[in-house]
Amino acid sequence: MELIFTGFPSIDLIKKINTSDKIIENKDLYAAGNYIDGQRKILFIDATNVSALDRSKVWDFVKNFRKDLSFKILIVQDELESKESAQGILTIKRQKNESSEKCVIEFGKKMREALSLIVGNSSHVKTIRRNVFDITFSGPHVLILGETGTGKNLLASVIHKASIRSGEIVSLNLTTLPESLLESELFGHAKGAYTGADSSREGLMAKADRGHFFLDEIGELPLPIQAKLLNVIEDGKYHVVGGLEEKKVDIKFISATNRDLSFIRKDLFYRLAEDMIELVPLRNRKDDVPALVDFFLKNLDYDMKFGDLPTEIQSKLMDYNYPGNVRELQNITKRYLSKGELDLQAEKNNVSVYSNSISNRAYQIIDDSVTDMIEKITSTHDLPPLVELKEKILSKVEVEYVRHVLNIFKWDKQKAAAKLGISYRYLNKLVIKYNMDRRAPKKENSS
């Protein structure tokens, strides 16, 4: 990547440290346009009081120059300057007695440390790192999709670590709290708001001010609270439960789910998904297994790498499909170090220890059924649009499978939810969505 520096008294130390990127020292701010060629570049501008640039012209230049989307722009300014970051422009503050060059070096170090936590060498991992880098400059609300164990919590942490937001990251798994307590946990409550509220209490929203709020399993968020969350995103305002005073916050939300988002209001979804990242399962990026094992071994303080393991162990680790994804690989590595032998539970028991994996027999039934269905549909030459067909099939499979599992467990929703690999609250949402009734299980509307 090309790094173009304008207005810096010196970048000698940057040149000494960074030997991988092409570094260009550009004396004339307006000459930066000479480097436009469609390739990704970062333009660093020193807009502090030690800069050789006319600071009154910097922001006018940036306003026009950022139309070229291949450029990221980072502006170093003095600590008391009021200019804030904007879309595609990142402003970082130079502390008193700190050089602009040192300020950039510290930013680069912070970015590298954050991105190094995304382990792997696959094209997918490289894309994720690039996405996080871009998010740092644009500051959107982010939605993360992916199966259980793919690293959604880790990615949320990386996004926060790479950002320049001064607040902390606050995390909440929405499956862990009953709906009756969730609103108070999020927004806080005033004294006397409800029975037992003997004192006022600050909510998680206040704690996340000027930072990030990570909402895990966003599909579990109850509809009444979705409307209040939308107000926070749009206006930065909310009321504590039982209180009249309006609170103001500046929060960027990171949301995650391993299920569908059909229970999220469309207006809320589009705000939460200003940027969206999908983490693919480990079985689809096995090139990352060696690097991940190296990472786990290092964190566990073992002076060895994947390549030091016996060839047979390496082969088994590369051949295994990891229904539990990265989290399962981590557990397998720990068990191997503890027992001295590879313990692949799902393989040993010939059944998956994860409720969301599918047996070979089930896969065969699915394959045969889908093939038969497609042959019947196409033989009539009445060909529905792919998206419409997909949605119809998914909803039909969902309602029929859930209904049959409920019947198997005689409508014990706790047991059925555990077998389905979903939460009790989410199962209740599906029952309502498809108008299921245990008294007449075959009459619900599956559309």
KOLDOLO-130822 format. One record per residue (C-alpha): residue number from 1; residue in three letters; x, y, z. Coordinates in pm, 1 decimal, decimal comma, always signed. Layout:
seq;type;east;north;up
NUM;ALA;X;Y;Z
...
//
This chain:
seq;type;east;north;up
1;MET;+0,0;+0,0;+0,0
2;GLU;+118,5;+354,7;-69,5
3;LEU;+138,5;+593,0;+225,8
4;ILE;+150,3;+960,2;+131,4
5;PHE;+259,2;+1213,2;+396,9
6;THR;+187,7;+1584,1;+362,5
7;GLY;+286,4;+1867,1;+596,4
8;PHE;+498,0;+1659,3;+837,0
9;PRO;+821,6;+1823,8;+956,1
10;SER;+986,3;+1479,5;+942,4
11;ILE;+892,7;+1118,0;+864,7
12;ASP;+1242,2;+969,8;+899,2
13;LEU;+1140,1;+740,9;+1185,9
14;ILE;+835,2;+618,1;+993,1
15;LYS;+1059,0;+529,3;+698,0
16;LYS;+1294,0;+344,0;+930,1
17;ILE;+1018,8;+140,2;+1095,7
18;ASN;+797,5;+69,8;+793,3
19;THR;+981,4;-126,4;+528,0
20;SER;+680,3;-301,8;+372,7
21;ASP;+480,9;-7,7;+232,3
22;LYS;+577,7;+249,6;-28,0
23;ILE;+618,2;+581,6;+152,7
24;ILE;+591,1;+911,4;-33,0
25;GLU;+672,7;+1249,6;+117,8
26;ASN;+457,5;+1514,4;-49,1
27;LYS;+534,0;+1879,0;+29,1
28;ASP;+241,1;+2033,0;-159,1
29;LEU;-103,7;+1938,5;-28,0
30;TYR;-271,1;+1986,8;-365,7
31;ALA;-9,8;+1772,7;-540,7
32;ALA;-159,8;+1467,0;-366,4
33;GLY;-399,2;+1443,3;-659,5
34;ASN;-106,2;+1336,5;-876,9
35;TYR;-109,3;+998,3;-706,2
36;ILE;-467,4;+906,3;-793,5
37;ASP;-461,1;+581,4;-992,2
38;GLY;-746,6;+376,9;-843,7
39;GLN;-519,1;+183,8;-605,6
40;ARG;-575,3;+186,4;-229,4
41;LYS;-372,2;+453,7;-53,6
42;ILE;-363,4;+640,9;+275,0
43;LEU;-307,4;+1015,4;+276,0
44;PHE;-163,4;+1138,8;+607,1
45;ILE;-201,7;+1513,4;+667,6
46;ASP;-33,2;+1702,4;+948,5
47;ALA;-279,4;+1976,9;+1046,7
48;THR;-116,3;+2064,8;+1380,0
49;ASN;+42,2;+2395,7;+1470,1
50;VAL;+386,8;+2261,1;+1374,1
51;SER;+277,9;+2173,5;+1021,8
52;ALA;+412,0;+2358,3;+718,6
53;LEU;+60,0;+2360,5;+570,1
54;ASP;-189,9;+2643,2;+578,9
55;ARG;-437,4;+2480,0;+819,5
56;SER;-723,3;+2699,4;+702,1
57;LYS;-708,1;+2525,9;+363,5
58;VAL;-676,4;+2165,9;+484,8
59;TRP;-1044,5;+2093,5;+541,9
60;ASP;-1155,0;+2256,3;+215,9
61;PHE;-902,1;+2038,4;+33,6
62;VAL;-1014,0;+1723,7;+216,1
63;LYS;-1379,7;+1795,0;+146,1
64;ASN;-1314,0;+1780,0;-228,4
65;PHE;-1035,3;+1524,0;-229,8
66;ARG;-1222,9;+1248,2;-46,5
67;LYS;-1444,9;+1205,4;-352,1
68;ASP;-1177,1;+961,3;-467,7
69;LEU;-1283,2;+656,5;-268,5
70;SER;-953,9;+471,1;-318,9
71;PHE;-795,3;+711,1;-67,5
72;LYS;-822,8;+686,3;+309,6
73;ILE;-741,9;+1014,9;+479,8
74;LEU;-589,8;+1043,9;+826,3
75;ILE;-545,3;+1389,8;+975,9
76;VAL;-325,2;+1460,2;+1276,8
77;GLN;-445,0;+1760,1;+1474,4
78;ASP;-375,0;+1925,4;+1808,2
79;GLU;-539,6;+1793,5;+2123,1
80;LEU;-778,4;+2086,4;+2161,7
81;GLU;-894,4;+2098,2;+1797,8
82;SER;-1268,4;+2045,9;+1761,4
83;LYS;-1279,7;+1887,1;+1416,1
84;GLU;-1417,7;+1531,9;+1434,3
85;SER;-1376,9;+1228,2;+1212,1
86;ALA;-1613,6;+1200,3;+916,9
87;GLN;-1695,0;+936,7;+657,1
88;GLY;-1361,9;+823,6;+509,3
89;ILE;-1163,5;+1069,0;+722,6
90;LEU;-997,7;+977,8;+1050,6
91;THR;-872,8;+1246,0;+1286,8
92;ILE;-627,3;+1157,6;+1562,2
93;LYS;-513,6;+1392,2;+1837,7
94;ARG;-150,1;+1481,7;+1896,9
95;GLN;-79,5;+1497,2;+2268,7
96;LYS;+116,1;+1787,3;+2415,5
97;ASN;+491,2;+1749,9;+2350,3
98;GLU;+425,5;+1459,4;+2111,7
99;SER;+543,4;+1485,2;+1751,6
100;SER;+297,9;+1429,5;+1466,9
101;GLU;+523,7;+1152,2;+1341,2
102;LYS;+512,8;+969,9;+1677,3
103;CYS;+134,6;+1009,1;+1682,2
104;VAL;+107,4;+826,4;+1347,5
105;ILE;+348,3;+555,5;+1463,1
106;GLU;+138,5;+489,3;+1774,7
107;PHE;-177,7;+469,4;+1564,0
108;GLY;-11,9;+217,9;+1331,0
109;LYS;+105,7;+8,7;+1624,3
110;LYS;-243,4;+2,3;+1771,7
111;MET;-393,3;-100,4;+1437,8
112;ARG;-140,9;-382,4;+1382,8
113;GLU;-194,2;-519,0;+1733,4
114;ALA;-570,4;-526,7;+1684,6
115;LEU;-560,9;-688,5;+1339,7
116;SER;-308,8;-951,0;+1458,4
117;LEU;-586,8;-1099,6;+1672,7
118;ILE;-765,1;-1208,0;+1352,3
119;VAL;-562,9;-1522,9;+1298,6
120;GLY;-512,6;-1696,9;+965,4
121;ASN;-376,1;-1659,3;+614,5
122;SER;-680,5;-1747,8;+402,9
123;SER;-832,0;-1499,7;+159,2
124;HIS;-1133,0;-1479,9;+391,8
125;VAL;-920,8;-1368,5;+688,2
126;LYS;-738,6;-1112,6;+474,9
127;THR;-1074,5;-972,9;+365,2
128;ILE;-1191,3;-949,4;+727,5
129;ARG;-877,1;-757,5;+823,6
130;ARG;-932,9;-517,9;+535,5
131;ASN;-1297,6;-471,6;+641,0
132;VAL;-1192,6;-384,7;+996,6
133;PHE;-938,0;-136,9;+863,0
134;ASP;-1203,9;+31,0;+649,3
135;ILE;-1451,2;+36,3;+940,0
136;THR;-1194,9;+227,8;+1146,7
137;PHE;-1211,4;+510,5;+892,3
138;SER;-1589,2;+508,9;+838,8
139;GLY;-1718,1;+435,8;+1191,7
140;PRO;-2043,4;+253,7;+1104,8
141;HIS;-2274,0;+36,5;+1311,7
142;VAL;-2168,0;-320,9;+1226,5
143;LEU;-2366,0;-644,6;+1197,8
144;ILE;-2166,1;-969,8;+1224,5
145;LEU;-2312,7;-1293,8;+1090,9
146;GLY;-2175,9;-1641,4;+1146,1
147;GLU;-2221,3;-1981,1;+1303,7
148;THR;-2154,7;-2043,7;+1671,4
149;GLY;-1783,1;-2053,8;+1741,5
150;THR;-1667,4;-1860,1;+1434,2
151;GLY;-1533,7;-1569,7;+1642,0
152;LYS;-1806,7;-1304,5;+1643,0
153;ASN;-1718,8;-1187,7;+1995,4
154;LEU;-1351,2;-1167,3;+1904,5
155;LEU;-1423,8;-966,8;+1590,5
156;ALA;-1633,5;-720,0;+1788,9
157;SER;-1341,3;-673,9;+2027,1
158;VAL;-1100,0;-621,5;+1736,5
159;ILE;-1324,7;-356,4;+1580,2
160;HIS;-1323,0;-169,6;+1910,2
161;LYS;-947,6;-205,5;+1966,4
162;ALA;-875,9;-73,3;+1615,0
163;SER;-1101,8;+229,1;+1657,2
164;ILE;-1009,3;+564,6;+1807,5
165;ARG;-1324,5;+586,4;+2021,0
166;SER;-1238,1;+686,0;+2376,4
167;GLY;-1505,7;+482,5;+2555,6
168;GLU;-1507,4;+114,4;+2644,5
169;ILE;-1678,0;-177,6;+2475,2
170;VAL;-1981,1;-311,2;+2663,7
171;SER;-2111,0;-657,6;+2574,2
172;LEU;-2447,7;-821,8;+2635,5
173;ASN;-2571,9;-1161,8;+2519,7
174;LEU;-2944,4;-1110,6;+2474,5
175;THR;-3023,9;-1475,0;+2547,7
176;THR;-2899,2;-1449,4;+2907,2
177;LEU;-3163,2;-1216,3;+3050,2
178;PRO;-3540,5;-1257,1;+3081,5
179;GLU;-3737,4;-994,4;+2890,9
180;SER;-3866,9;-843,1;+3217,3
181;LEU;-3513,0;-742,9;+3322,5
182;LEU;-3366,5;-655,1;+2984,4
183;GLU;-3497,4;-298,7;+2954,1
184;SER;-3365,6;-201,1;+3297,0
185;GLU;-3027,9;-362,7;+3221,5
186;LEU;-2996,7;-167,5;+2896,7
187;PHE;-3128,0;+173,6;+2998,4
188;GLY;-3106,7;+172,9;+3378,0
189;HIS;-3391,0;+261,4;+3612,7
190;ALA;-3496,5;+540,7;+3844,5
191;LYS;-3559,7;+492,6;+4213,9
192;GLY;-3909,0;+352,5;+4265,0
193;ALA;-3947,4;+255,8;+3898,7
194;TYR;-4078,6;-83,0;+4009,3
195;THR;-4108,1;-294,8;+4320,5
196;GLY;-3764,1;-350,4;+4464,1
197;ALA;-3602,6;-52,8;+4287,7
198;ASP;-3478,2;+104,9;+4611,8
199;SER;-3222,1;+321,6;+4431,9
200;SER;-3151,2;+449,2;+4083,9
201;ARG;-2920,2;+242,2;+3866,0
202;GLU;-2713,1;+327,4;+3560,2
203;GLY;-2772,1;+105,9;+3255,9
204;LEU;-2529,6;-42,7;+3006,8
205;MET;-2606,8;+232,5;+2753,4
206;ALA;-2447,8;+490,4;+2981,3
207;LYS;-2140,7;+269,4;+3030,7
208;ALA;-2095,5;+236,9;+2653,1
209;ASP;-2100,2;+614,2;+2592,5
210;ARG;-1829,6;+717,8;+2340,7
211;GLY;-1745,4;+352,6;+2289,9
212;HIS;-1906,5;+42,1;+2140,4
213;PHE;-2201,5;-168,0;+2253,0
214;PHE;-2183,9;-531,8;+2141,5
215;LEU;-2528,8;-693,4;+2126,8
216;ASP;-2483,2;-1068,1;+2081,7
217;GLU;-2778,7;-1265,6;+1941,0
218;ILE;-2956,6;-950,3;+1825,6
219;GLY;-3244,9;-1161,5;+1692,0
220;GLU;-3352,1;-1218,0;+2053,6
221;LEU;-3421,4;-848,4;+2117,5
222;PRO;-3792,4;-802,0;+2207,8
223;LEU;-3992,5;-577,9;+1973,8
224;PRO;-4081,8;-308,4;+2233,9
225;ILE;-3711,6;-261,4;+2313,0
226;GLN;-3621,5;-258,9;+1943,1
227;ALA;-3812,9;+69,1;+1906,9
228;LYS;-3619,4;+222,8;+2195,8
229;LEU;-3288,2;+102,2;+2054,8
230;LEU;-3376,6;+262,9;+1721,5
231;ASN;-3422,3;+596,9;+1901,7
232;VAL;-3076,7;+564,0;+2057,2
233;ILE;-2920,4;+498,6;+1715,3
234;GLU;-3105,9;+780,3;+1537,7
235;ASP;-3108,0;+1051,2;+1805,3
236;GLY;-2853,2;+936,7;+2063,9
237;LYS;-3120,9;+975,1;+2333,6
238;TYR;-3310,4;+752,1;+2574,0
239;HIS;-3497,9;+754,3;+2905,5
240;VAL;-3420,0;+533,4;+3202,8
241;VAL;-3703,5;+307,0;+3313,2
242;GLY;-3938,0;+511,1;+3532,3
243;GLY;-3746,9;+834,1;+3473,5
244;LEU;-3832,9;+1158,6;+3296,5
245;GLU;-3483,0;+1291,3;+3232,7
246;GLU;-3353,9;+1240,6;+2877,1
247;LYS;-3006,9;+1091,4;+2856,2
248;LYS;-2766,6;+1154,4;+2566,9
249;VAL;-2505,0;+907,2;+2446,7
250;ASP;-2265,2;+857,4;+2156,8
251;ILE;-2250,2;+484,3;+2083,9
252;LYS;-2155,1;+267,7;+1788,4
253;PHE;-2337,1;-65,1;+1794,5
254;ILE;-2188,7;-398,6;+1692,8
255;SER;-2452,5;-671,4;+1663,5
256;ALA;-2417,0;-1041,4;+1597,8
257;THR;-2632,9;-1344,3;+1530,9
258;ASN;-2598,2;-1702,9;+1415,2
259;ARG;-2962,8;-1719,0;+1309,2
260;ASP;-3202,2;-1539,5;+1078,1
261;LEU;-3300,9;-1177,7;+1136,5
262;SER;-3670,4;-1210,1;+1055,9
263;PHE;-3765,2;-1089,9;+1404,0
264;ILE;-3577,3;-760,2;+1370,8
265;ARG;-3767,8;-452,5;+1253,7
266;LYS;-3657,8;-355,7;+903,5
267;ASP;-3580,3;+4,3;+1001,7
268;LEU;-3364,0;-117,3;+1290,2
269;PHE;-3191,7;-379,6;+1075,0
270;TYR;-3084,0;-123,0;+816,1
271;ARG;-2937,6;+98,1;+1089,3
272;LEU;-2755,0;-185,3;+1262,9
273;ALA;-2619,2;-314,7;+930,6
274;GLU;-2448,7;-0,8;+800,9
275;ASP;-2162,6;-243,2;+749,6
276;MET;-2200,7;-619,8;+754,9
277;ILE;-1937,9;-891,8;+797,4
278;GLU;-2007,5;-1262,4;+755,0
279;LEU;-1766,0;-1507,1;+916,3
280;VAL;-1745,3;-1833,5;+724,6
281;PRO;-1721,9;-2163,1;+917,6
282;LEU;-1379,0;-2314,5;+976,8
283;ARG;-1461,5;-2613,8;+754,6
284;ASN;-1465,0;-2372,1;+459,6
285;ARG;-1125,0;-2218,2;+540,4
286;LYS;-910,5;-2504,7;+665,1
287;ASP;-597,1;-2326,8;+541,1
288;ASP;-626,3;-2129,3;+865,2
289;VAL;-604,2;-2436,9;+1092,2
290;PRO;-219,1;-2436,2;+1120,7
291;ALA;-206,6;-2064,7;+1203,7
292;LEU;-486,2;-2101,6;+1459,9
293;VAL;-311,5;-2396,0;+1628,2
294;ASP;+11,4;-2191,2;+1637,9
295;PHE;-184,0;-1908,1;+1802,9
296;PHE;-338,2;-2136,4;+2066,0
297;LEU;-3,4;-2302,1;+2143,5
298;LYS;+164,3;-1964,5;+2188,0
299;ASN;-112,3;-1837,5;+2417,9
300;LEU;-81,5;-2155,4;+2625,3
301;ASP;+293,9;-2088,3;+2654,5
302;TYR;+406,4;-2394,1;+2455,2
303;ASP;+727,2;-2354,7;+2257,2
304;MET;+599,0;-2549,7;+1957,0
305;LYS;+400,0;-2501,2;+1639,5
306;PHE;+158,2;-2693,8;+1420,6
307;GLY;+449,8;-2819,5;+1211,7
308;ASP;+607,5;-2974,4;+1521,8
309;LEU;+307,6;-3202,8;+1578,3
310;PRO;+323,4;-3564,4;+1453,6
311;THR;+227,0;-3596,7;+1087,0
312;GLU;-73,0;-3814,7;+1174,9
313;ILE;-205,4;-3548,5;+1415,4
314;GLN;-159,2;-3276,0;+1155,5
315;SER;-352,5;-3479,6;+896,3
316;LYS;-642,4;-3545,8;+1133,1
317;LEU;-665,7;-3179,4;+1228,7
318;MET;-673,6;-3079,1;+861,0
319;ASP;-932,4;-3345,4;+769,1
320;TYR;-1177,0;-3277,5;+1053,8
321;ASN;-1481,5;-3060,7;+975,7
322;TYR;-1515,1;-2868,3;+1305,3
323;PRO;-1891,5;-2837,7;+1363,3
324;GLY;-1800,7;-2613,5;+1658,8
325;ASN;-1569,3;-2401,3;+1443,6
326;VAL;-1269,1;-2214,8;+1589,3
327;ARG;-1389,9;-2263,5;+1945,3
328;GLU;-1388,6;-2640,2;+1894,6
329;LEU;-1036,5;-2633,4;+1747,8
330;GLN;-921,7;-2443,7;+2054,8
331;ASN;-1078,0;-2706,6;+2283,7
332;ILE;-925,3;-2991,0;+2078,1
333;THR;-581,5;-2829,9;+2108,9
334;LYS;-617,5;-2796,9;+2486,8
335;ARG;-729,1;-3158,9;+2522,1
336;TYR;-436,8;-3276,9;+2308,6
337;LEU;-189,1;-3091,2;+2528,2
338;SER;-354,3;-3234,1;+2839,0
339;LYS;-392,6;-3598,4;+2727,9
340;GLY;-113,9;-3635,9;+2475,4
341;GLU;-359,7;-3777,6;+2222,4
342;LEU;-608,4;-3628,0;+1981,2
343;ASP;-961,8;-3640,1;+2116,0
344;LEU;-1212,3;-3557,9;+1842,2
345;GLN;-1534,1;-3606,0;+2037,2
346;ALA;-1772,3;-3583,8;+1744,6
347;GLU;-1563,9;-3833,4;+1543,6
348;LYS;-1513,3;-4072,7;+1836,6
349;ASN;-1880,9;-4090,9;+1928,2
350;ASN;-1992,8;-4099,6;+1565,0
351;VAL;-2240,9;-3826,2;+1653,6
352;SER;-2192,1;-3456,5;+1681,2
353;VAL;-2161,1;-3305,4;+2025,9
354;TYR;-2312,6;-2990,5;+1877,5
355;SER;-2686,2;-2967,5;+1837,8
356;ASN;-2667,5;-2773,6;+1509,9
357;SER;-2462,0;-3026,9;+1311,2
358;ILE;-2631,9;-3268,4;+1072,5
359;SER;-2564,9;-3641,2;+1049,4
360;ASN;-2469,8;-3809,4;+721,5
361;ARG;-2808,5;-3982,6;+714,1
362;ALA;-2991,5;-3651,0;+752,7
363;TYR;-2776,5;-3495,4;+478,9
364;GLN;-2867,6;-3780,4;+245,5
365;ILE;-3238,4;-3735,5;+315,5
366;ILE;-3207,4;-3363,2;+246,2
367;ASP;-3012,9;-3418,2;-76,0
368;ASP;-3263,5;-3674,1;-206,0
369;SER;-3563,2;-3458,1;-116,0
370;VAL;-3422,6;-3140,8;-270,4
371;THR;-3323,2;-3320,5;-590,6
372;ASP;-3669,3;-3473,2;-620,8
373;MET;-3839,4;-3138,3;-550,3
374;ILE;-3630,7;-2947,3;-805,5
375;GLU;-3696,0;-3211,1;-1073,2
376;LYS;-4070,5;-3183,0;-1014,9
377;ILE;-4067,7;-2801,9;-1023,7
378;THR;-3857,9;-2772,5;-1337,9
379;SER;-4054,1;-3042,9;-1519,9
380;THR;-4362,0;-2816,9;-1516,9
381;HIS;-4164,1;-2526,8;-1673,5
382;ASP;-4336,4;-2300,8;-1419,2
383;LEU;-4011,8;-2162,1;-1282,5
384;PRO;-4041,3;-1933,6;-977,9
385;PRO;-3773,4;-1670,1;-903,1
386;LEU;-3485,2;-1812,2;-700,1
387;VAL;-3523,4;-1572,6;-404,7
388;GLU;-3895,2;-1638,9;-378,4
389;LEU;-3842,5;-2014,9;-400,3
390;LYS;-3567,7;-2006,6;-138,8
391;GLU;-3777,7;-1807,4;+109,6
392;LYS;-4075,2;-2039,7;+62,7
393;ILE;-3863,5;-2350,9;+115,6
394;LEU;-3690,4;-2209,1;+423,2
395;SER;-4014,2;-2104,6;+591,3
396;LYS;-4177,0;-2439,1;+512,5
397;VAL;-3879,2;-2635,9;+647,1
398;GLU;-3863,1;-2416,4;+955,3
399;VAL;-4227,9;-2448,5;+1053,0
400;GLU;-4252,3;-2821,7;+980,3
401;TYR;-3928,7;-2914,7;+1155,8
402;VAL;-4003,3;-2705,9;+1464,3
403;ARG;-4357,8;-2842,2;+1484,9
404;HIS;-4240,8;-3203,4;+1458,6
405;VAL;-3971,0;-3155,9;+1724,4
406;LEU;-4226,1;-2993,0;+1955,5
407;ASN;-4455,8;-3291,2;+1906,5
408;ILE;-4172,1;-3536,8;+1975,3
409;PHE;-4111,6;-3368,6;+2310,5
410;LYS;-4487,6;-3328,2;+2376,2
411;TRP;-4451,5;-2950,4;+2359,5
412;ASP;-4193,0;-2930,3;+2636,8
413;LYS;-4039,6;-2612,1;+2496,8
414;GLN;-3726,8;-2624,1;+2712,2
415;LYS;-3630,4;-2968,7;+2580,3
416;ALA;-3735,9;-2885,8;+2222,8
417;ALA;-3533,5;-2562,1;+2220,7
418;ALA;-3225,1;-2744,3;+2350,6
419;LYS;-3254,5;-3007,5;+2076,6
420;LEU;-3312,3;-2743,7;+1808,2
421;GLY;-3005,7;-2551,0;+1926,1
422;ILE;-3202,6;-2231,3;+1986,6
423;SER;-3310,9;-2038,9;+2294,9
424;TYR;-3646,3;-2081,9;+2466,7
425;ARG;-3730,5;-1719,9;+2377,5
426;TYR;-3649,9;-1773,5;+2011,6
427;LEU;-3864,6;-2088,5;+2001,4
428;ASN;-4156,5;-1891,5;+2140,3
429;LYS;-4108,6;-1634,6;+1864,0
430;LEU;-4127,8;-1909,4;+1600,9
431;VAL;-4444,3;-2050,3;+1759,9
432;ILE;-4604,9;-1705,6;+1737,5
433;LYS;-4468,4;-1632,9;+1390,2
434;TYR;-4618,1;-1949,1;+1239,8
435;ASN;-4930,5;-1949,4;+1458,0
436;MET;-4852,6;-2300,6;+1588,3
437;ASP;-5107,7;-2467,1;+1811,7
438;ARG;-5046,3;-2799,9;+1983,1
439;ARG;-5416,5;-2873,9;+1962,6
440;ALA;-5414,3;-2851,2;+1582,7
441;PRO;-5050,8;-2899,3;+1474,0
442;LYS;-5121,3;-2940,4;+1106,1
443;LYS;-5326,0;-2626,5;+1044,8
444;GLU;-5070,9;-2350,4;+1093,2
445;ASN;-4988,3;-2116,3;+808,6
446;SER;-4630,5;-2181,0;+693,4
447;SER;-4601,7;-1879,3;+467,2
//
